[in-house]
Amino acid sequence: MNRRSKKALRAELRREILAAALSVFSEKGFHGARMVDIARRAGVAVGTLYQFFSGKADLYQTLLEEVARRIHGRVLAVLRKEAPVLPLLREFLTVKLAALEENQDILGLHLREVWEARFQGVRARVLPELYEEYLSALGEVLSRLPHPLSSRPRLYAALVDGVIATAVVEALEGRSPFPTAKDLWPLLTRALIPEEEAHAP
């Protein structure tokens, strides 16, 4: 087997381990899951897990980070387009909510672990960096709107993101259906996007 084939097989095995880890973490929570459970679900020996990850916390952090990077990449690809503001914001909202809904298993798991105060010392290492880059890109788009907050783009972006996050958390907690762009766009246009812009052609 050549080096390229070995590398591809190793990458595939890593993906299978991460998928198994997500399944086990979702069922048992971070603290209830054991490396042996994850290995069994992935169909590998426990020692194989340690060829890729230093332990359960590292595996969990990696899982969170990879999901975060995928969502981040999709959202930033939209925010960095050259397009009129309102269609761009509609597309951003659609893409972000779709990406979050597709990954609601890991998002719901992380939310439960954090809110139940049982999550000791495990933090995704790149999330603050990704969040700042995201707020900066969103703020840059929002700064083009004729709104009093346009001069404070980071705050403006944080407020818009807060509306989205609140609706998503409500869904993850089982209190409402997962939000769509159709659900949130009217709220955003009433609360944070100038009416004249919302109705502009």
N, C-alpha and C positions, 0 to 999 in steps of 0.2 A: 504494500500500500504506500503511495507516495505521500509526501509531507502535506500537500494540499488536501488530500482526502482525509488524512488524520485530523487536520485542523477543522474541517467541515464536520466530521463525526463528533469531535470534542465540543464544537459549538452547539450541535444538535442535542448532545447529552446535557449540556448546561441548560438549554431551554427546557428540556424535559424535567430536570431537577427543579427549576424555578416554577414550572407549572404544577408539579407535585407539591411543592412548598406552599404555593398559594391555596391549593385545595385543602391541605392539612391545617394551615393557619386559619383558614376561613371556618373550618369545622371546630377547631379546638382552641383558637386564640393563640396569641404568641406564647404565653406562659404554659398553656396546656399541651402545646405541640412539642414533640421530641424529634431529635435528628433521626432516630431509628424509624419513627413513623413516616418521615419524609422519604427516607431511603426505601422503605418498603413500598410506598406509593409510587416512587419513580422506578422501582424494579432494579435497584442497584444496591451494592454493599454500603454500609455506613461509611466506611473508609473512603469510598468514591466521593462522597459529599465534601470531605476535607481536602480533596484535590482541587476543589474550586472555591471553597469558602472556609474561613477560619473557625466558624461556629454558627450557632443558630442566629445570633444577633447580626452577624455579617450577612448571612443569607437573607434575613428579613430586610435589612437595610438595602441590599442590592435589589431586591424585588421592588421595594418602594421607589428607589431611584430610577430603575429602568422604566417603570410605569410613568413616573413624573417626566422623564426625558421624552418619552413618546408623546405624551399630551402636550408638553411644552413645544416640541418641534412642530406639531400640527398647528397649534395656536399662533406661534410666531410667524409661520409661513404665511398666514392670512394677514396678520397685523403689519407685515413689512411690504405688502403689495402697494403698488401705486394705483389708488382708486378713490373715487369720491367717498367722503366720510361715512355717510349713512349706509350705503350698500356694504361698505367694508365692515361696519359695526354689526350689521345684521349677519353677515357671513361669519364674523368672529364668534358671535353668540351661538350660532348654529353649530359650528365646528367644535367649540369648547364644550358645549353641553353634550354633544354626541360622544366626544372623547371621554368625558367623565362618566357618562352612562355605560359605555362599553367596559369601563374599569371599576364599576361600582363595588365589585366584590372586595378588592384590595382597599378601596377607599373606605368602605363600610367597616372593614376589619380594623383599619388604623384608627378610625374615629372611635370605635367601641373601646379599643385598648387605651387610647389617650383619655377618654372621658371617664372610664372606670378607674383611672388612676392606678393601673397595674403595670404601666409601661415604664420600666425602670432603666433609664440610661440608653435606650435605643432611639436614635434619631437619624433620619436620612441625612447624609452628609452634604448633599448638594441642593437640597430644597430651598434654603434661603437665597442662594445664588440664583437659582432658576426663577424664583418668585420676583426678585428684584429686576431681573432682565425682562420678565413678563410685564411688570408694572410700568417699567420705563417705556416699553414698546406700546402698550395700551395708552399710557399717558400722552405719548407723542401724537397718537391719532386723535385723542380727545381734545388736545390743545388746539386743534384746528376748528373746534366748534365755538360759536359766539356765546359763551357761558361765563359767568363770574369765576368759576373754578378753572377756567382754561389757563389762567396764569399760575395755577398750582397743580400741574399735571399729575404728580404722584398721588396727591390726595384725591383728585378727581378719579383716577384709575382705581384707587383703593375702594372708593365708594361704589363704583360700578361693580367691581369684583365682589364687594360685600353683598350686594343684592343677589348676585349669581350664587355665591357660596351659601347664603342663608337658605335659598330655595333648594339647593342640592342637599344640604344637611337635613332639611325637613324630609326629603325623600329617602335619604339613607337611614333615617330614624323610623321610617315607615309611617310617617304622619301625612304624607301627600304623595301623589304620583311624581315620577321623575319629571322635572320641568323641561319644557321645550322652548325654542326661541319664540314661538308664537305666544307662549304663556308670558314670557318675561319682557318682550319688546315693548308692549304697551306701557308697562310699569316704568321701564327705563326712559321711555320718551316723555312720560308725564313728570317723572321725578328729576331726571338728570340730563336730558337732551332737550334743548330749546324747541318749543312747539313749532316755530317757524321753520326750523331745520327738519323736524320730523315730517312735515308736510311738503317739504320742497321737492320738486320733480327730480 
